[in-house]
Amino acid sequence: MNRKGEKIGWIGGWFGGFVWLGLLSVVWIFQNKISNGIIGIMVFIVAILAIIVAAPWKHPNTKYWKLMLPIYLLFFISIFLCIYLYGGLDSIGLKWTSFFWIVPCLIPLVTSGNRKWSSKF
């Protein structure tokens, strides 16, 4: 079984979750906020490496939730890092209630968290 679509979904979906960080880091560098840009690029690179290393086809007997946790951790770190580097919630126009928008991002933990790459449909 090839499962090429699932592989594209894993890499493309997670990459899509972090592409904003890479782009924002480049913007920071052009704004002469070099340290912010370098920190953002480093977190972006670590996230891409985590996506590749934690790929479920490389760990076929590990449950998805265990593979997704480090990537989710990097995702939340990148969000809080950007908020911090911009100067806090007020400086970017957010309230603490804005974090409720993160809840839908956790749906894959519930829908496919107990699944394994080796498990049958």
N, C-alpha and C positions, 0 to 999 in steps of 0.2 A: 504494500500500500504506500503510495507516494505522499499524500497529505500536504501537497505543495501549498494549497490555499491556507491551511492552518499555520504553516510556517511563515507565510507572507503576513498573515493576520497578527501573529505574535510580534514579529519584528516591526512591521509597519504601524501597528497600533501603539506599541510602546514608544517607537521613535516619534510618532505624532504627538504623544504626550509630553515629549521633551524638546521638540524642535523650537518651541517658543523661547526656551532658555538659551539655546545656541544663537538664535537671531538677536535676542535681547543683549546677549554678551557682545556681539559684534557692534550693535548700536552703542553700547557703553564705551567700547574702544574708540569709536569714531567721535564720541562726545568727550574724549580725553579722560574718561574714568577708567583708566587702564587697569587698576587693581580690581575693580568690580568686574570688568570684562574678563580678566584672566581667571578669577575665581569662578565665574559663571561657565566659562569654557571648560575648566577643569571638572566641575560637577557634571556638565553635559557629557564629557568624554567618559567619565566614570559610569554614568548612567547607560551609555551605549555599550560599554564593556559588560555591565551587569546584565543588560538585555541579551547579549550574545552568550555569556557564560551560563545564565540561568535558563536558557532555552529548554523547553520540556523534552524535545527529542534527544537532547544530550543527557537527560536524567529521566528516562522513561518510567521508572517505578516510583518517582517522587510526586506527591500530590501538588497540584498547581498552586495552592495557597502558599506552600513553602517556597516555591519558586518566585511567586509574585511579591512576597513580603520585602525582600531587599530592594526591589525596584520601586515599590510603593514608598518605602522609607526615603529613597533618593528623591522621589517625586515631591513628597511633603517637605523635605529639606530644601529643595530648590524653590518651592513656593515661599517658605518662611525666609529663606536667604534673600530672595528678591524683594520681599516686603521690607526686610531689615535694611538692605542696601539702598532702597528708595527713601528710607527715613520713617517708616512706620505706616500703619493703616491710614491715618488721617492725611498723610502727604499724597497718597495715591487715590484718595476718595472712597475708601472702603470702611465698613463697620465690622464689628466682630461677627455679626450675623451673616456676613458674606461667606463665611466658611461653611455654611450649610450647603453651598453649591458644590462642595467637594464630595458630599455623600453619594451622589450618583456615580462618581468615579470608583466607588467601592463595590458596585454591583457585580463585577466579575469574580470577586472573592466568594460571593454567595452562589452565583449561578454555576461556576465551574471550579470552585475551590477544592472540592474533594475528588475531582477527576484526575486521572493520571494519563500520560501520553500512551502508555501501554494498555489502558483499559479500552474495552470495546464500546461502541456506541450503543 
